Amino acid sequence: MACFSLATQPSPMAMRRAGLLGRYFASPFRLLCRQISVEPQATVDRLKESGLLRTQGLIGGKWIDAYDGKTIQVQNPATGDVIASVPCMGRNETTNAISSAYNTFSSWSKLTASERSKCLRKWYDLIISHKEDLALLITLEQGKPLKESLGEVSYGAAFIEFFAEEAKRIYGDIIAPTIDDRRLFVLKQPVGVVGAITPWNFPLAMITRKVGPALACGCTVVVKPSEYTPLTALAAAELALQAGIPPGALNVVMGNASDIGDTLLESTQVRKITFTGSTAVGKKLMAGSASTVKKISLELGGNAPCIVFDDADLDVAVKGSLAAKFRNSGQTCVCANRILVQEGIYEKFANAFAKAVQALQVGNGLIEGTVQGPLINEAALEKVETMVQDATAKGADVVTGGKRHSLGMTFYEPTVLGNVNKEMLISRQEVFGPVAPLMRFKTEEEAIQMANDTNAGLAAYIFTTSMPRSWRVSEALEYGLVGVNEGLISTEVAPFGGFKQSGLGREGSKYGMDEYLEIKYVCLGNLKGT
Ligand code: ADP
């Protein structure tokens, strides 16, 4: 993303002149956000008063511009309007953010678990009490429908609440000694400074899922959010400060991704990298971590199969596949990427599914009833177009959709492709958009073989009413997450992560804590001495 020099932060007045606030906060907003139930101007005032519209980076508890004054514009993908400008930071700011995290580590890690837990709980409470404002920010900069944004705030906050509780449950071990005047202990200690690099598709939850356990364990963090969606990250950081999380424990830098990434990788003070994003960047970070032998967690791309067996309950399968595919307009790494349908139910499923897809309302996420927002940018839209063209050129049928939406911008019609096969690009790569390719299969063995025939291994879904088949297929799938008769399965209490090239490590749940802890063995000897 390009940096711009000398750009000024637009004032609310300038935003209003640009039609920005008017567009979002005028009458449609009142209708569409009934849950929010506030006057438009009151929402703006509340955002300002709570200090949630932050447009600077956070280093050592101070809000900071890029040292050279360069900025990046944050745009609303639904309209192309500029929402705000944020600093385009690089190596120097990142070095200072790392130092600040490093210096704060010694005090934050020495607090009792209960003290850290209280700060996190307060942060959770503040996120929940600003739920509507945060959701609005997510929809403005990311484009997802407001209802989904509200869901993301609840989901994102839940990681903070969960890890506030887990902070108090870090246990060690006592091991039976092999020599009688010794005692053997295992301690778990925070790994140190964490570099957390996050994507744009969940501007809040991908941060809380990493920062929650890191802070709970006693680590300090430098977050680099996506340059497409930094405002939610900055708002969350503001609330962390308000919650009493000490200056320096959570730092946020954004701008030149590779400079920031390289600075984090090269630093011996950064002991862990945690990343969610593309497989290509994940591999670079993994390679770059080698020179300083950092711990690393990666949550990378998927190629999720969604298998509909002849014995599935049709309504459950349609509803579940729809949720698994079209959530966030298909822009999640757990979105169904291939819908494998057994031949006996293929026609019935394809008809019912296409009907449900045709009913999906596309539009600006702030408009009531919208369930499909825009894609994040033009490149994402072009990727979808290329994949659809490749599939149709190789014989796929367009059951519904199949082109850019008449709304323009980066809107794409919710699409179903029939008779997709493994020669088509869309069956091998993540489309990351609102396109559902249907593929036929005959037997359970064939479905498992097709599902596993990929380097990815994040999420898989199966629809069947047979209990034995549920178990058999779940066990055979080479995936980190399996949904049986359910298309939305992520929760803070369960482990999230992939097999194969979909990543390393797990986020959420008790397993998510281990990623931020070192194991230390202490041998206490000479017990017979004085
Ligand atoms: P996507 O294609 O979904 O945007 P990316 O992997 O490109 O996925 O981006 C995920 C995150 O990784 C973003 O915060 C992005 O800025 C960051 N990123 C991209 N390239 C690099 C890099 N070379 N080093 C560190 N972070 C990077």
Residues whose N, C-alpha, C, O or C-beta is under 5 A from the ligand:
A	BS01	ADP	I197 T198 P199 K224 P225 S226 E227 A257 S258 G261 T276 G277 S278 V281
